[in-house]
Amino acid sequence: MAQDATSKVNVLLLGAGGREHALLAKLADSPRAGALYVAPGNGGMYQLAEKAELDPEDGAAVAAWAAAHEIGLVVIGPEAPLVVGVADAVRAAGIPCFGPGKEAAQMEGSKQFAKEVMERAGAPTAAYKAFTNQEDCEAYVRELGGPVVVKADGLAAGKGVIVAQTTEEALEGVAQCFGGAFGDAGNTVVVEEMLEGPECSMLALTDGKTVVPLATSQDHKRALDGDKGPNTGGMGVYSPVPIVTQAEYDTMVDVMNKVVAQLAADGITYTGCLYGGFMLTEDGPKVLEFNARFGDPETQVVLPRMKGDLLETFLACDAGTLDASMLDWDDDWALCVVLTSAGYPGAYEKGKVITGIEDAQAQPGVTVYHAGTALDGEGRVVTAGGRVLNVCAVAPTFEEARERAYAACELIDFEGKTYRSDIGMRVLQDR
């Protein structure tokens, strides 16, 4: 549908996490934001948007609903709808969409596909081999010995990566993958060399030709202080990442450009957000993985530092008119602490009443993004997931941002509230 440059745009956002709440808040700031809808949304998002009753992974249903409600932009937050081709169905209905089509989303949907694209593009990454046969895979693991990384090829909700220090751990990981622990995601298994160094995330927006890198950020994946405990979806994050040198930053941007150009050469137009997870090795940055969407919780610290109209920028990504001048960055620091339910990433209880969110939000520079929350029958906000809330603070200095975020965490309460106390401490340590 044709839109003039000043008309209001109705937006449908798919997803329910902290990333989607942050995207929604930034989209709502646009002067062009019309009616906002979310599917399924969470307890915090319903204050900004109306709930759309539809299955976000059913492309035909999303396209039909969007057409019926005069939606001018569909924004796809999580990976699952992207990998099943929801963006293609929306675009086929003539509706602008932010997010890559099914073919391009294989950059996240298949680790083997992403590795092959990287090879053709000359992007630095870990050496690897892919297997569809358990015996061959085990033989290769024995030949390599530990430490290695074993990955289920498909989507496994961030759980399908086994960082194995020993051959035994690696073989156990292979057995898990082929044994169905990650469903069909483990039908193909990728074994790769272990890379050493600090990690860094780079998100970039692209219309398939132009690539606009966003600010760097660094996630904390492990559940417990000191980077101990099991891997999670992310326990906290900060931006920018001061240890990244200009040369490293330039290399990462170069990699993002090369990969988008390689996909185009392969006949695949990648539009939306491309997320590069990098390891800053002694030999320079190397790609750990690509994701086909905004990171979570990285988005929650990147967007508050972004200057520009996100809605306009997303429309430009879809239309092929993206320009670097659309976005700028402030010099503030942003830090986010994830409040989780006791037991996460294992089993946890739901339905715990949450208090103090308003008090936390009233603090200077503090925003609380909802992740695993819902509203109960009385309209109270209750826990509904493992990662419950993202407490984010922006300030002129790192120390101040960190202080603000943790002070705000103290004001929020729910039964079983847990969080890491050392988010961002790496900033104060020398590399």
Residue pairs with C-beta under 8 A, 6 or more apart in sequence:
1 70
1 72
1 94
1 95
3 9
3 72
3 96
3 315
6 32
7 32
7 72
8 32
8 33
8 34
9 30
9 32
9 33
9 34
9 72
9 73
9 311
9 315
10 34
10 35
10 36
10 37
10 69
10 70
10 71
10 72
10 73
11 27
11 33
11 34
11 35
11 36
11 37
11 71
11 72
11 73
11 74
11 75
11 311
12 37
12 38
12 39
12 52
12 62
12 65
12 66
12 69
12 71
12 73
12 74
12 75
13 20
13 23
13 24
13 27
13 36
13 37
13 38
13 39
13 41
13 45
13 49
13 74
13 75
13 77
14 20
14 38
14 39
14 56
14 62
14 74
14 75
14 76
14 77
14 78
14 81
14 86
15 23
15 38
15 41
15 56
15 76
15 77
15 78
16 38
16 40
16 41
16 42
16 45
17 42
17 77
17 78
17 296
17 371
17 372
17 387
18 296
18 297
18 299
18 300
18 338
18 369
18 370
18 371
18 387
18 389
18 390
19 77
19 78
19 293
19 294
19 295
19 296
19 297
19 299
19 300
20 38
20 41
20 42
20 45
20 77
20 78
21 42
21 44
21 45
21 369
21 370
21 371
21 390
22 299
22 300
22 303
22 304
22 369
22 390
23 75
23 77
23 294
23 299
23 303
23 310
24 36
24 38
24 45
24 48
24 49
25 48
25 303
25 367
25 369
26 303
26 306
26 310
27 33
27 36
27 75
27 310
27 311
27 314
28 36
28 48
28 49
29 309
29 310
30 309
30 310
30 311
30 312
31 309
32 309
32 311
32 312
33 311
34 72
35 50
35 69
36 48
36 49
36 50
37 49
37 50
37 51
37 52
37 69
37 71
38 45
38 46
38 49
38 50
38 51
38 52
39 51
39 52
39 53
39 54
39 55
39 56
39 62
39 65
40 51
40 56
41 49
41 51
42 370
42 371
42 372
42 373
42 374
42 384
43 370
43 373
43 374
43 375
43 381
43 382
43 384
44 357
44 368
44 369
44 370
44 373
44 381
45 370
46 375
52 65
52 69
54 61
54 62
54 65
55 61
55 62
56 62
56 76
56 78
56 80
56 81
56 86
57 80
57 81
57 84
57 86
58 86
59 81
59 84
59 85
59 86
59 88
59 89
59 90
60 89
62 74
62 81
62 86
62 89
62 90
63 89
63 90
63 92
63 93
63 95
64 93
65 71
66 74
66 90
66 93
66 95
67 93
67 95
71 95
72 95
72 96
73 95
73 96
73 97
73 98
73 311
73 314
73 315
73 318
74 87
74 90
74 95
74 96
74 97
74 98
74 99
75 97
75 98
75 99
75 314
76 82
76 86
76 87
76 97
76 98
76 99
76 272
76 293
77 293
77 294
78 293
79 105
79 108
79 109
79 155
79 291
79 292
79 293
80 155
81 87
81 99
82 99
82 100
82 102
82 105
82 108
82 109
82 272
82 292
82 293
83 102
83 105
83 106
83 108
83 109
83 155
83 292
84 102
85 101
85 102
85 105
86 99
87 97
87 99
87 100
87 101
87 102
87 105
87 272
88 101
88 102
90 97
91 97
91 101
91 318
96 314
96 315
96 318
96 319
97 318
98 271
98 272
98 273
98 314
98 317
98 318
99 105
99 271
99 272
99 273
99 292
99 293
100 107
100 270
100 271
100 272
100 274
100 292
101 269
101 271
103 268
104 263
104 268
104 269
104 270
104 271
104 272
104 292
105 292
106 113
106 114
107 113
107 114
107 117
107 259
107 263
107 270
107 274
107 290
107 291
107 292
108 114
108 155
108 289
108 290
108 291
108 292
108 293
109 154
109 155
109 292
110 153
110 154
110 188
111 130
111 151
111 152
111 153
111 154
111 190
111 289
112 130
112 153
112 188
112 190
114 289
114 290
115 125
115 128
115 130
115 190
117 123
117 259
117 262
117 263
117 266
118 125
118 259
118 287
120 262
120 266
121 255
121 258
121 259
121 261
121 262
122 258
123 255
123 258
123 259
123 287
124 251
124 255
124 283
124 284
124 285
124 286
124 287
125 286
125 287
125 288
126 149
126 192
126 193
126 194
126 195
126 286
126 288
127 192
127 193
128 190
128 191
128 192
128 193
129 140
129 190
129 191
129 192
130 153
130 188
130 189
130 190
130 191
131 137
131 140
131 188
131 189
131 190
131 191
132 187
132 188
132 189
134 174
134 175
134 178
134 189
137 174
137 178
137 189
137 191
138 171
138 174
140 191
141 148
141 150
141 167
141 170
141 171
141 174
141 191
142 167
142 171
144 170
144 191
144 193
145 167
146 164
146 165
146 166
146 167
146 168
146 169
146 170
147 163
147 164
147 165
147 166
147 194
148 164
148 170
148 191
148 192
148 193
148 194
149 161
149 162
149 163
149 164
149 191
149 192
149 193
149 194
150 161
150 162
150 164
150 170
150 173
150 174
150 177
150 189
150 190
150 191
151 160
151 161
151 162
151 177
151 189
151 190
151 191
151 192
152 160
152 161
152 177
152 182
152 185
152 186
152 188
152 189
153 185
153 186
153 187
153 188
153 189
153 190
154 160
154 182
154 183
154 184
154 185
154 186
154 187
154 188
155 185
156 182
156 183
156 185
156 186
157 233
158 231
158 232
158 233
159 182
159 231
160 177
160 182
160 185
160 186
161 231
162 169
162 170
162 172
162 173
162 176
162 177
163 194
163 231
164 170
164 172
164 173
170 191
174 189
174 191
176 182
176 186
177 185
177 186
177 189
178 186
178 189
179 186
180 186
195 279
195 281
195 286
195 288
196 279
196 281
196 282
197 279
197 280
197 281
197 282
198 218
198 243
198 279
198 280
198 426
198 431
199 218
199 219
199 277
199 278
199 279
199 280
199 288
200 216
200 217
200 218
200 241
200 243
200 244
200 248
200 252
200 278
200 280
200 285
201 216
201 217
201 218
201 219
201 275
201 276
201 277
201 278
201 295
201 298
202 213
202 214
202 216
202 252
202 253
202 256
202 275
202 276
202 278
203 213
203 214
203 217
203 273
203 274
203 275
203 276
203 294
203 295
203 298
203 299
203 302
204 211
204 212
204 213
204 214
204 253
204 256
204 273
204 274
204 275
204 276
205 211
205 212
205 214
205 272
205 273
205 313
205 317
205 322
205 327
206 212
206 256
206 260
206 270
206 271
206 272
206 273
206 274
206 317
206 322
207 271
207 316
207 317
207 318
207 319
207 320
207 321
207 322
208 260
208 263
208 264
208 269
208 270
208 271
208 320
209 260
209 264
209 320
209 322
210 322
210 323
210 324
211 253
211 256
211 257
211 260
211 274
212 322
212 323
212 324
212 326
212 327
213 252
213 253
213 256
214 302
214 306
214 327
215 239
215 240
215 302
215 305
215 306
215 329
216 239
216 240
216 241
216 244
216 249
217 237
217 238
217 239
217 240
217 241
217 295
217 298
217 301
217 302
218 237
218 238
218 239
218 241
218 426
219 234
219 236
219 237
219 295
219 297
219 298
220 227
220 234
220 235
220 236
220 237
220 420
220 422
220 423
221 227
221 231
221 232
221 234
221 235
222 228
222 229
222 230
222 231
222 232
222 235
223 229
223 230
223 231
223 232
223 235
223 340
223 344
223 345
223 420
224 420
225 420
225 421
225 422
226 422
230 345
230 346
231 345
232 340
232 344
232 345
232 386
232 387
233 296
233 345
233 386
233 387
234 295
234 296
234 297
234 298
234 338
234 387
235 337
235 338
235 340
235 419
235 420
235 423
236 297
236 335
236 336
236 337
236 338
236 419
236 420
236 423
236 424
237 297
237 298
237 300
237 301
237 335
237 336
237 423
238 301
238 333
238 334
238 335
238 336
238 398
238 401
238 402
238 423
238 424
238 427
239 298
239 301
239 302
239 305
239 333
239 334
240 305
240 333
242 427
243 280
243 426
243 431
244 252
244 280
247 284
248 280
248 284
248 285
251 284
251 285
252 276
252 278
252 285
255 276
255 278
255 285
255 287
256 274
256 276
259 274
259 276
259 290
260 270
260 274
263 269
263 270
264 270
271 317
271 318
271 320
272 292
272 293
272 317
273 292
273 293
273 294
274 290
274 291
274 292
275 290
275 291
275 292
275 293
275 294
275 295
275 298
276 287
276 290
277 287
277 288
277 289
277 290
277 291
278 285
278 286
278 287
278 288
279 285
279 286
279 288
296 371
297 336
297 338
297 387
297 390
300 334
300 336
300 369
300 390
300 392
301 334
301 335
301 336
301 392
302 334
303 310
304 332
304 334
304 367
304 392
304 394
305 329
305 330
305 332
305 334
305 394
306 327
306 328
306 329
307 327
307 328
307 329
307 330
308 326
308 327
308 328
309 326
312 326
313 322
313 326
313 327
316 322
316 323
316 326
331 396
332 394
332 395
332 396
332 401
333 394
333 395
333 396
333 397
333 398
333 400
333 401
334 392
334 393
334 394
334 401
335 392
335 393
335 398
335 401
335 402
335 405
335 423
335 424
336 369
336 390
336 391
336 392
336 393
336 405
336 423
337 390
337 391
337 392
337 405
337 406
337 409
337 419
337 420
337 423
338 371
338 387
338 388
338 389
338 390
338 391
338 419
338 420
339 387
339 388
339 389
339 390
339 391
339 409
339 412
339 414
339 417
339 418
339 419
340 348
340 386
340 387
340 388
340 417
340 418
340 419
341 348
341 349
341 350
341 352
341 372
341 383
341 385
341 386
341 388
341 416
341 418
342 348
342 349
342 415
342 416
342 417
342 418
343 349
343 386
343 416
344 386
344 387
344 418
345 386
348 386
348 416
349 383
349 415
349 416
350 382
350 383
350 384
350 385
351 376
351 382
351 383
351 384
352 382
352 383
352 414
352 415
352 416
353 376
353 380
353 381
353 382
353 414
353 415
354 373
354 380
354 381
354 382
354 383
354 388
354 389
354 412
354 413
354 414
355 412
355 413
355 414
356 411
356 412
356 413
357 368
357 381
357 389
357 412
359 411
359 412
360 366
360 368
360 391
360 408
360 409
360 411
360 412
361 367
361 368
361 408
363 393
363 404
363 407
363 408
363 411
364 404
365 393
365 394
365 395
365 401
365 404
366 391
366 392
366 393
366 404
366 405
366 408
367 392
367 393
367 394
368 389
368 390
368 391
368 392
368 408
368 412
369 389
369 390
369 392
370 381
370 388
370 389
370 390
371 385
371 387
371 388
371 389
371 390
372 383
372 384
372 385
372 386
372 387
372 388
373 381
373 382
373 383
373 384
373 385
373 388
373 389
374 381
374 382
374 384
375 381
375 382
376 382
383 414
383 416
388 414
388 417
389 412
391 405
391 408
391 409
391 412
392 405
393 401
393 402
393 403
393 404
393 405
393 408
394 401
395 401
395 403
395 404
398 424
398 427
398 428
401 424
402 423
402 424
405 423
406 421
409 419
